[in-house]
Amino acid sequence: MARGIARAVAEILAWWAGLTAVWTLLISRADTLELAVGAGAALLAAWAARGARRAAAR
């Protein structure tokens, strides 16, 4: 059980890091608010990406 949770957290963090990096590259000016909004949106997208990957694997 703990291994599954750790794997899920690691997958979401990997997605989040990648998506946050893409967001940072695409914005024209890195303002604090833009970085915070991008990080939040990337977290939601990472969670959705994990769900989509799990659904496709079934």
C-alpha positions in Angstrom: 0.0 0.0 0.0 2.7 2.5 0.9 4.7 1.6 -2.2 1.7 2.4 -4.4 1.2 5.8 -2.7 4.9 6.6 -3.1 4.8 5.6 -6.8 1.7 7.8 -7.3 3.3 10.7 -5.6 6.5 10.3 -7.6 4.6 10.1 -10.9 2.6 13.3 -10.1 5.8 15.1 -9.1 7.5 14.1 -12.3 4.5 15.3 -14.4 4.4 18.5 -12.3 8.1 19.3 -12.7 7.9 18.8 -16.5 4.7 20.8 -16.9 6.0 23.6 -14.7 9.2 23.7 -16.8 7.3 24.0 -20.0 5.1 26.7 -18.5 8.2 28.7 -17.4 9.7 28.4 -20.9 6.5 29.6 -22.6 5.7 32.7 -20.5 7.3 35.9 -21.7 8.1 37.4 -18.2 8.5 35.3 -15.0 6.5 37.2 -12.5 5.8 35.7 -9.1 2.1 35.5 -9.6 2.5 33.9 -13.1 4.8 31.3 -11.6 2.4 30.5 -8.8 -0.6 30.2 -11.2 1.5 28.1 -13.6 2.6 25.8 -10.8 -0.9 25.3 -9.6 -2.2 24.7 -13.1 0.6 22.2 -13.7 -0.3 20.3 -10.5 -3.9 19.9 -11.7 -2.7 18.9 -15.1 -0.3 16.4 -13.5 -3.1 14.8 -11.5 -5.3 14.6 -14.7 -2.4 13.1 -16.7 -1.9 10.4 -14.1 -5.6 9.6 -14.2 -5.7 9.5 -18.0 -2.6 7.2 -18.0 -4.3 4.8 -15.5 -7.5 4.8 -17.5 -5.7 4.0 -20.7 -3.9 1.1 -19.1 -7.1 -0.6 -18.2 
